[in-house]
Amino acid sequence: MSVLKKAMSKFRLAVVQLQVTGVKADNLVRARRLVKEAASQGSQVVLLPECFNSPYGTSFFPQYAERIPGESTQMLSEAAKEHQVYLVGGSIPEEDGGKLYNSCTVFGPDGELLVKHRKVHLFDINVPGKICFQESETLSPGNSLSIFETPFCKVGVGICYDMRFAELAQLYSRRGCHLLVYPGAFNMTTGPAHWELLQRGRALDNQVYVATASPARDETASYVAWGHSTVVSPWGEVISKAGAEEAVIYADIDLQYLSEIRQQIPITAQRRDDIYTVTTVQDTS
């Protein structure tokens, strides 16, 4: 392996578990500071949590919504350029054409927008006696997959509930993604039960790295996030994990290790496309 290729086969990922408050300006300042901290530790890709600029909840989405570009995405663009990182901007409530979306923007080291992912699967659930939540009360769903390229690998983007749908991860893997990122905010019911399990499943099934970024836990919030932002290897192992409090966690993504796993257990070559397949009806963005 050439020196250059070997150098490009590894990169550092930072996941920011942000303490989100009701003051948007404070959230932006804190997020920018933690992106700077992550970059100072050698991170080349930085991931922020779902709804990093606002509290999570259907009553908050209209109040905090912005157009893109706007205040929050301008900060993300500037921070990515200043610190020369690929910045996955968690998500923000986006207003466009009279509709609201839960949207993730990704900026390159030059500050340019690489992709915008609108949450495809809206979080509408009802667990009797524990939690009932209906994102569709205020949000509209996105309709496309979202992939961006770095010098290291392709990265597929989902938001929170998108992670429950294995087909999305399969499609990203088939399109050459080696890392899947999911800004998310699982709650105190689904978090302990499914948060880590889903990440390990998506990573193992597709032999990819999976990273999730949650807001830090705020017991006083109307929606209490589970926290525990995580990075999982293509072997299904948790390689980095936060607690409930605000933190930045790091993982060194090793693409040579990923390649070795795919060679050892060659599920891609062993799939029976003559029997089953997963396809899209929309183009990727």
QUIKAMO-V628564 format. One record per backbone hydrogen bond with DSSP energy under -0.5 kcal/mol. CO is the residue of the C=O (numbers start at 1). NH is the residue of the N-H. If there is no record, write none. Layout:
BEGIN
co=CO nh=NH
co=CO nh=NH
END
This chain:
BEGIN
co=2 nh=6
co=3 nh=7
co=4 nh=8
co=5 nh=9
co=6 nh=9
co=7 nh=10
co=9 nh=255
co=9 nh=256
co=11 nh=253
co=12 nh=44
co=12 nh=45
co=13 nh=251
co=14 nh=16
co=14 nh=47
co=15 nh=17
co=15 nh=249
co=16 nh=18
co=17 nh=247
co=18 nh=20
co=18 nh=216
co=22 nh=24
co=23 nh=27
co=24 nh=28
co=25 nh=29
co=26 nh=30
co=27 nh=31
co=28 nh=32
co=29 nh=33
co=30 nh=34
co=31 nh=35
co=32 nh=36
co=33 nh=37
co=34 nh=38
co=35 nh=39
co=36 nh=40
co=37 nh=41
co=38 nh=41
co=38 nh=43
co=39 nh=42
co=44 nh=86
co=45 nh=14
co=46 nh=88
co=47 nh=16
co=49 nh=52
co=49 nh=91
co=51 nh=54
co=55 nh=57
co=57 nh=60
co=57 nh=61
co=58 nh=62
co=60 nh=64
co=61 nh=65
co=66 nh=95
co=70 nh=74
co=71 nh=75
co=72 nh=76
co=73 nh=77
co=74 nh=78
co=75 nh=79
co=76 nh=80
co=77 nh=81
co=78 nh=82
co=79 nh=83
co=80 nh=84
co=80 nh=85
co=85 nh=87
co=86 nh=46
co=86 nh=88
co=87 nh=89
co=87 nh=107
co=88 nh=48
co=88 nh=90
co=91 nh=52
co=91 nh=53
co=92 nh=94
co=92 nh=103
co=93 nh=66
co=94 nh=101
co=96 nh=99
co=99 nh=96
co=100 nh=140
co=101 nh=94
co=101 nh=103
co=102 nh=119
co=103 nh=92
co=104 nh=117
co=105 nh=89
co=106 nh=114
co=106 nh=115
co=107 nh=87
co=108 nh=111
co=112 nh=108
co=115 nh=106
co=116 nh=118
co=117 nh=104
co=117 nh=119
co=119 nh=142
co=120 nh=122
co=122 nh=124
co=123 nh=125
co=123 nh=135
co=125 nh=133
co=126 nh=128
co=127 nh=130
co=127 nh=131
co=131 nh=127
co=133 nh=125
co=134 nh=137
co=135 nh=138
co=135 nh=139
co=138 nh=100
co=145 nh=285
co=146 nh=157
co=148 nh=155
co=153 nh=150
co=154 nh=178
co=154 nh=179
co=155 nh=148
co=156 nh=181
co=158 nh=183
co=159 nh=162
co=160 nh=163
co=161 nh=164
co=162 nh=165
co=164 nh=166
co=165 nh=168
co=165 nh=169
co=166 nh=170
co=167 nh=171
co=168 nh=172
co=169 nh=173
co=170 nh=174
co=171 nh=175
co=172 nh=177
co=173 nh=176
co=176 nh=154
co=178 nh=209
co=179 nh=156
co=180 nh=211
co=181 nh=158
co=182 nh=213
co=183 nh=160
co=184 nh=50
co=186 nh=226
co=187 nh=191
co=189 nh=193
co=190 nh=194
co=190 nh=195
co=191 nh=195
co=191 nh=196
co=194 nh=198
co=195 nh=199
co=196 nh=200
co=197 nh=201
co=198 nh=202
co=199 nh=203
co=200 nh=204
co=201 nh=205
co=202 nh=206
co=203 nh=207
co=203 nh=208
co=209 nh=180
co=210 nh=232
co=211 nh=182
co=212 nh=230
co=213 nh=50
co=213 nh=184
co=218 nh=221
co=223 nh=225
co=224 nh=188
co=229 nh=242
co=230 nh=212
co=231 nh=239
co=231 nh=240
co=232 nh=210
co=233 nh=236
co=237 nh=233
co=237 nh=239
co=240 nh=231
co=243 nh=228
co=244 nh=217
co=247 nh=17
co=249 nh=15
co=251 nh=13
co=251 nh=253
co=252 nh=254
co=253 nh=11
co=253 nh=255
co=254 nh=258
co=255 nh=259
co=256 nh=260
co=257 nh=261
co=258 nh=262
co=259 nh=263
co=260 nh=264
co=261 nh=265
co=265 nh=267
co=266 nh=270
co=267 nh=271
co=268 nh=271
co=271 nh=273
co=272 nh=275
co=272 nh=276
END
